[in-house]
Amino acid sequence: MVAIETKKLEQAYKNKGGPFYALKDLDLHINKGKVFCLLGPNGSGKTTTINLINGLNRPTAGNVKVLGLDPIKDMKKVRRLISVVPQETALYNDLSARENLLFHAGYYGLEKDKWHDYSDKVLNLVGLTKRQHDRVGTYSGGMQRRLSLARALITEPEIILLDEPTLGVDVQSRNSIWNHIREFASEGKTVLLTTNNMEEAEYLADEIMIIDHGEEVVRGTPQSLKEEIHQNLLIFQFNSGQSAQTAYDYLHSHYETKADQTTVQVSIPDKNSYFDIMKKVEPLADVMGSFEMREPTLNDVFLHFTGRQLRN
């Protein structure tokens, strides 16, 4: 079943030089039980997408469906099906963790006799039971992020929207949040995640879409995206600079090759090239210390499709 679907989704703003498109012609198709990740530079349209799906913004063109419902026309129904963890934690610092949860439960119409039981459940889930009566203003950034996740889970949503959920948190809190996200999806529920953390995207995502300037650039699984850019590397370590130079001379006229003292790095354009490269360096086997093959990272993929220039 489709959890989130958008067709030709657009968010435009009036500008003196013509309309500015924060999002243009975006098509999403996210099935239940999946973790879908939006990657993109700052200002690429990730948060805009979140805001259109949860009904906070009204699109200037196209449409959104959340489990078959329109988030604007069916706002009350959608609000019970979907929860959001925004970039800013937006918690009440003068209230305790439990008080924050009770307020949220009431605001979203949860049955009053369930408020405390559900609060107990999510506080235990994110490891904040012992600190539940402390003011949230005394919490660390990681604890506040975990409480934000607990707040989102208290309504038992079918879909959760996470806008950079581990921004600025410590390693332990990040690992805890990651585990909760995967467990949430394993229960047949759906996650839409935005992040600038490539490790996070690779660990969590079933499918990734890279967007830039409000438009889709590419989509696929983490593995298929890495395969698409053809940047597998063979890295040879030689016993001397002279041997490395000899290997470089063998290879650089046929392959993209870099040499640095005793190391030679060769880009492998396809699987057949691997055997050709190994054959070319075979005469140097006696002076070769080691070699390894390295696949491209998701970071390589991101820079390949969005460029290396700094963004404002």
N, C-alpha and C positions, 0 to 999 in steps of 0.2 A: 504493500500500500504506500502511496505517495504521502509524505508528511508535509513537505514544503515544496511549492511550485510557483515559479514566477515566469511570466511571458512578456518579453519586450519591455521589461521594467525600466522606468525612466524617472529621474529626479532632476529637473532643470530649474535654474534661477535666472531671473532677468538681469541682463548686463548691458552696459552701454554699447559694447561691441557685438552684441548678439547674445543668445542664451548661453549660460554656463551649465554644462552637464556634470553634475556630481555622480550620476549613474546613467548609463545609456544602453538600451536593448539587452538587458541582462536576463538570461534564461537559466533558471535553476530547476533541478529535479532531484529532490533528496528523499530517499526511501526511509521508512521507519526502521529504527534499530541501527542507523548508521551515524558515524561521526564525519561531518562534512566540514572542511576547513577552507576559509577564504584567506588567501595570502595577498599582500600588496603593499607597496610603499605607503608612507603616511599620505593621507589625502587621496587615496586611490578609490574610495567609495565603500570601504568595508563597513564602517559604522552607519553610513547612510542605508546600506542594505539591511542591517539589523533593525534600524528604526522604521523602515518600510514594512518589514515582515511582522513586527510586533504592533503595527498600527499607530505608532507615535507620529509618523509623517504620512501624508497622503501623496501617492505618486502622481506625477504630471502626465504620465502615459503608462500603458501596460497594466498588468494586474498581478495580484498576489493571492495564493490560496494556502491556507494552513489547515491541513486535514479536511480539505474541501470547503473551508469557510473563508469569507472575506474579512480580514482583520479590521476593516473600517465599519462595514455594514453589520458584522456579527461580533462586535467588540466584546460584549459581555461573555459570550461563549468562548471566544478565542482567549480571553484573559484567564479563563480557568484551565485552558489546555497548554498554555505557554508561560515560561518564566524567563526572565532576563537577568544576567549578571553583567552590568555595564562596566566600562573602564573605571569610572569613579565609584567607589563603594557605596556612597550615598546612604550611609548608616546614621543613626541618631547617636552622636557621641555621648550625650548626657544620660542616655538610657543604658540599661544592661543588655547583654546579648538576648536573654529571655524576653525582656520587654520589647526589644526590636522585633523579635519573631512573633510575639503575640499581636503587636500592632499590625504587622504585615498580614498575618492570618485573618484578622478582622477586616482589613482593607479589601482583601481579595475574596471575602465572602465565605471563608471556611466555616463550617458548622462550629459553633462556640464550644460544644462539649468535646471537640477534638483538638482544640488549640494546645492544651498542655501536653497531651500525649504525643502529638506530632512535633512539638517543640523538643520534648525529651528525645525523640527518635533522631531528629536531624542534628541536635547538639552532640549526641553521642557519636553520630556518623562522622562529624568533622572534628571530633576530639576536643570539644569546648565545654563539656559538662562541668568540669571543676571550676571554670571561670565564668559560668553562665550568669552570675549575679554581679559581676564586676562591670563598671562603666566601660563602654566600648572605646571611649577616648583613651583608655589606658592600654588598649590592645596594640600589639605590633602590627605592621602592615600585612604580614602573612596571616595573622589571626583574623584580621578584618576581612581579608579575602575569603578565608574559610567560612566566616560567618555570612558573607554575601552569598556563598554557594548554599549554605544551610537555609538561608531565607528564600532562595529560589526553589529549593526542593520541598519546602514545607507544604506547598499546595499540591504536591504529587503531580507535577505537570507531565504531559506526554512529550513535550518538546522543550528544550532549554537552549537559549541563545547566550553565548559566552563571548563577550567583547574583550579580548586580551585578558583572560581570567587570572593569569599568574604574573601580571606586570608588577615588577618590583618586590616579589616575595622571595623568601629564602628557599634553599634547596629542599628542605624537609616539607615545607608547606606546599611547594610546587609538586613534589612527588605525591603527596596526599591528594591534592586536587586532581591530578592526572588519573590516579586510581579510581576516584569517585566518578570521573567522566566516563571512563571505560566501563565501569560497573553499571552506570546509568544506561549506556547503550546496550549492554549485554542483556538488560531486562526488556529489550524490544522498544526502547524509547529512542528519541532522536536528538542529536546535538548539532548545532551550527556554531562553529568556532571561528573567531578571527584572531590572528596572532601575527607577531613579527618574529617569533621564536621558532627557528627552523627545526630544532630538536623536538619541540613540542608538537609541531605539525607532523613530523615523521612518526613520532611515537603514537599519536592519537588518531590520525586521520585515516578513514577508509578511502576517501576521495578528497582531492585538493583542486581548487580553482584559483589561479593567479589572475588578479584584476589590476588594471593600471589605467589612470585617467578615466575611471568610471566604466571601463569596458573589459569584457573577458579577453584574456590573452591566451590562456591554455588551461586545460583541465585533464585530470587523470589520477591514477593511484600514485603514491609516492614512488614506487618502483618504475612504473611506466614513464613517469616524467623524467626520471634519471636516465632511463634508457634512450629517451628521445633526443637528448642533447649530445650523445656520443662522445663523452669525455672520460672514458675509462683510461687509466694511466698505467704504464709499466714503469716501475722505478728500480733502477739498477744501482747497486753500490759496488764500486771497484776498489781494488787494493791500492791504486795509485792514480794520480791525476793523468798520467800518460795513457793508462789503459782506458780511463773514462773518455779522454780525447779521441782515442782510436775508435771506440764504440760510437761516439758522436759522429765521427766522420763516416762511419758505415751507414748511419741511419738518417741523418738530417736531410739528405736530398730526397728521401722517400716519405718521411713522416715528420710531423711537428715534434721537434726534439729540443730539449733544454739540457745544458750541462752546467754543473756547479761543483768545482773542485773534483771530488771523486764520485759524484752522483750524476746519473743521466736519467732524465724523465722523458718518456715517449708517450704521445697520445695515440690511442688505439681506435681507429675509425670504425672497425668491424671485427667480428670474431676471427675471420680468416687472417687478418693482419697480425693477430697475436702469434700465430705459428711462424709467419714470415719474419717477424721481428726476432723471435727466439732463435731462428735459424741463422740470422745475420750476426748475432752476438755469440753464437756457439763457439767460434774459434777463441773467444776470450773467456771461456768457462773457468780456466785455471786461475785467472786473476780477478774473478768476480767473487765478491764477498757474499752478496745476497741479492735477491730481487723480490719484489712484491707487486701485486696488481691492486690498484685502488679504484673503486667505483666513484663516480661523481656524487657529491653530497646534494642535499636539497638546497643548501646555500648556493652551490654552483648553478643549480637549476634556476633559482630565483634571480641571480645576477645575470644569467644568460638571457632571460626573457624580459627583465625590467631595466637592465643596464647598470653600470657602476657609478653613474654620476650622482653626486649628492643632491638631495631634494630639499626644498625650502618648505 
